[in-house]
Amino acid sequence: MELGHYLKKARESKRMSQQEVAEHLGISQKTLSNIESNKSQPSIVLLAEMGKIFGMDMFTLLNENGIHLSPHQQIVMRSKKS
């Protein structure tokens, strides 16, 4: 099952409409519809917010969909030399 379908199932298990979730997230219902139908992908920030709404561990959900992140990873930014 793809990420969007998991998110749709999570929303439905909370008995929430797309419009309700979209309002909580500050996005349009159409955008949420596109995410749930796998026409577009949510940002990490949006996924984190969905995790809060649905009471889900997003790291587990991403891992189950082949996206491997660790909550302990550090992002290292290197400055460009002129």
C-alpha positions in Angstrom: 0.0 0.0 0.0 1.3 3.5 -0.8 1.8 6.3 1.6 -1.4 8.2 0.5 -3.6 5.2 1.2 -2.2 4.8 4.7 -2.9 8.4 5.4 -6.4 8.1 4.1 -7.0 5.0 6.2 -5.7 6.9 9.3 -8.0 9.8 8.6 -11.0 7.6 8.1 -10.2 5.7 11.4 -10.4 9.0 13.2 -13.8 9.6 11.4 -12.6 12.9 10.0 -13.4 14.4 6.6 -10.8 15.6 4.2 -12.1 19.1 4.8 -11.6 18.9 8.6 -8.0 17.6 8.2 -7.2 20.1 5.5 -8.3 22.9 7.8 -6.2 21.7 10.6 -3.2 21.5 8.3 -3.8 24.8 6.6 -4.1 23.3 3.1 -7.0 22.9 0.6 -9.2 19.8 0.5 -8.0 19.3 -3.0 -4.3 19.2 -1.9 -5.2 16.6 0.7 -7.1 14.6 -1.9 -4.1 14.6 -4.1 -1.9 13.4 -1.3 -4.3 10.6 -0.4 -4.6 9.5 -4.0 -0.7 9.6 -4.4 -0.9 12.3 -7.0 1.4 14.4 -4.8 3.6 13.9 -1.8 3.4 15.7 1.5 6.3 17.6 2.9 8.0 16.3 6.0 6.5 19.1 8.0 3.0 18.2 6.7 3.6 14.6 7.6 4.6 15.5 11.1 1.4 17.5 11.5 -0.6 14.6 10.2 1.1 12.3 12.7 -0.1 14.6 15.5 -3.7 14.7 14.2 -3.8 10.9 13.6 -1.8 9.8 16.6 0.7 8.0 14.3 4.4 7.5 14.4 5.4 8.9 11.0 8.9 7.4 11.1 7.3 3.9 11.2 4.9 4.8 8.4 7.7 6.2 6.2 9.9 3.1 6.9 7.0 0.8 5.9 6.9 2.7 2.6 10.6 2.4 1.9 11.6 5.9 3.1 14.2 5.4 5.8 14.8 8.3 8.2 16.0 8.2 11.7 14.8 10.6 14.5 18.5 10.8 15.6 19.9 11.7 12.2 21.8 15.0 12.1 21.7 17.2 9.1 25.1 18.5 8.3 25.3 21.6 6.2 28.6 22.5 4.6 29.3 26.0 3.6 30.4 26.6 0.1 33.9 28.0 -0.4 34.3 31.0 -2.6 
